[in-house]
Amino acid sequence: MRNVVGAIRSGQWPSLVGAWLHFEVSFMAWLLVAALGVPIAEAFALSATQKGLLVAVPLLGGALLRVPVGLCSDVFGPKAVGLMLLGSELLALLWGWVGAESFFELLGVGLLLGTAGASFAVALPLASRAYPPAHQGLAMGIAASANSGTVVATFLAPRLAQSVGWHGVFGLMAIVVLATVMAFARLVRGSGGAGHVERPAGWWSLLKEIGRLPSVYWLCFLYAVTFGGFVGFCSFLPLFLHDQYGLDLVQAGSWAALCGLAGSLARPFGGYVADRVGGLAVLRWLFPMLALLALALASLPGLLWAGSLLVTALACMGFGNGVIFQVVSERLAKQIGMASGVIGAAGGFGGMVIPLSFGLLKDHTGSFGTGFLLFGGASLMALASVVVAVRRSRAE
């Protein structure tokens, strides 16, 4: 414990707190539509495919924005860009509060809330630049553990909706975001580290530089499985548990919150372990475990078994997220802002695939089991790519 405290004190810990807070609150906003998915689906009588689309749209918005936000973070600094993102989230929440009277309006709210998903490309570079290389895995893991915002959203939003309605929850969340704007502006020092990197002549040149690195594509795929799985399942679990097991709004939200909590708590430990034994060594056992868990879930067991398997699976995904970004900080330290945007975008797209595929396959096959099989296959492909990477590193 002393070593961890010493590592935290070795950098600019107020900036780390600001990064964590930005990510935490943004994740709450990003997953808010999903957390309220059950009452929204009932209000508009949505099909399984429409439910999947409703949940996927915020994830799509976040994925699309992470690359340009990562670039802007490198050029203008995470602090300025972070404040801009919080302002966009505030607009989306106000729209959800006073408007959003149709399914298509809600899709618009969700797309604008995608700006919250781009917080990833602000928080991680901010945490990385605030700490020396020896402790970046831990620092980035702590900052990224703020995906626990999914826990807060999925646990509290259904309960608040029973009192103030789902429109009212958007209004309450707007107050939280406004308070975060003031705290973030005070905690983060200066520009948040913009001066620590060389400013590129143009965004295209930097993107081409990233595109020439083969490891970027590989890390994008790995992160699409781990983070994509984490955020995708956290988004769709309330609807899945309601439709498959008949849980009510609060019960489904409680199970989803427990799963999100497991993944969030595991993430900093993933970065910490990867700092010491190497990220690839950890990933070699992580992906086969994910594949086995997905196979077991494909049989759609009873609620207690399914809940236990989901909690374990989300914990593995969260742990893997911390591991992968230790590898990112090690291999792509000079392009950490842009790399965070590109790889984070891949994670967002991976998350979007989960609710879309589960909804479509449910309508076409009548079962959610096929979706779990699809995820298990992706985990096995990720394992194969890690084995190849390990062999190549040994041959060098």
Buried (B, 14 or more C-beta within 10 A) or exposed (E): EEEEEEBBEBBBBEBBBBBBBBBBBBBBBBBBBBBBBBBBBEBBEBEBBBBBBBBBBBBBBBBBBBBBBBBBBBBBBBBBBBBBBBEBBBBBBBBBBEBBEEBEEBBBBBBBBBBBBBBBBBBBBBBBBBBEEEBBBBBBBBBBBBBBBBBBBBBBBBEBBEEEBBBBBBBBBBEBBBEBBEBBEEBBEEBBBBEBBEEBEEBEEBBEBBEEBEEBBBBBBBBBBBBBBBBBBBBBBBBBBBBBBEBEBBBBBBBBBBBBBBBBBBBBBBBBBBBEEBBBBBBBEBBBBBBBBBBBBBEBEEBEEBBEBBBBBBBBBBBBBBBBBBBBBBBBEEBBBBBBBBBBBBBBBBBBBBBBBBBBBBBEEEEBBBBBBBBBEBBBBBBEBBBEBBEEEEEE
